[in-house]
């Protein structure tokens, strides 16, 4: 890898063909129960953090969509910037914000995009300079992925154990090793993470257009997937889909969901009604909520999950190839 000041030129990734994505996809499906608690922790905590910053998940998504321009620039120019350099004294100028493109790419109504951008301007995160928009340093501090980086590294570490056991890669990697690798190749790795994240959001919005409701659903899903008697089982993806509804024997009440998600209890109550209408939850006589898919919801969820796993396996392949993790 050739150094260029603070930059590094991206090496050839032609070896990707050797690191077969179909194998990774099959491995994820086969070992999904081992992966799911860490995966849902990553997703759940990302959405919770997104809501916590602005009390509005879509507003946070719009912000990282704009910041993603930095990662796209480095990617197109074949440059890698490390984590510390990327977040040092950072601001970003955008010549023009195209509301139509944002609306189309994020599946958010154009008028909602306009209102949320005005709100970001009022809070000082975005600043106008003539026709240009300046993304303030505070925005980079807001989206700096301290916890997410740890969660991504933990997920990739679990992948390495599984892939090593199946002789797809030669070594296992600790979360500390993977954190170091991601920080060194940060602009590339986080470009790939955002690519996965936006694809993930696009997929789940087909079934859960209300992202706050989805966030609450993820809290309840994580509670089930992390249940000791369930997560220690050896369950493939197909069996996992059938058994997740019975994994949590107790459930969560609205106050616990609010405490975990950082979403006000009154909002939680409203969003739970949305999830109940989607037939993905049930409530018992103690007013505790747990995952319970109807036949239709399970069928729809299966299609979505298959698309998510393809996006996830693509992310894993890209990171492992770029970092020469074999």
WOHU-V672294 format. One line per field, one symbol per residue. phi: phi as a letter, one per 20 degrees, with the letter a starting at -180 (. if undefined). A space follows every 10 residues. Layout:
BEGIN
phi->???
END
This chain:
BEGIN
phi->.eecmedcff ffdffgffef ffffffffff dfffegffff fgffffffff fffclaffff fffffffggf ffgfffemdd dfgfffeele cbedgaeeff ffgffdlcgg fffgfffgff ffenfdcecm eeddefggff ffegefffff ffffffffgf fffffemece cecfffffff ffffdfffff ffffffffff fgffffdcfe ffffgfffff ffgffefgfe fefecfgffg gfeffdfeed ocefffffff emeggffggf ffffffffld cccefemddb fbefgfffff ffffffffff ffffffgfff fgelec
END
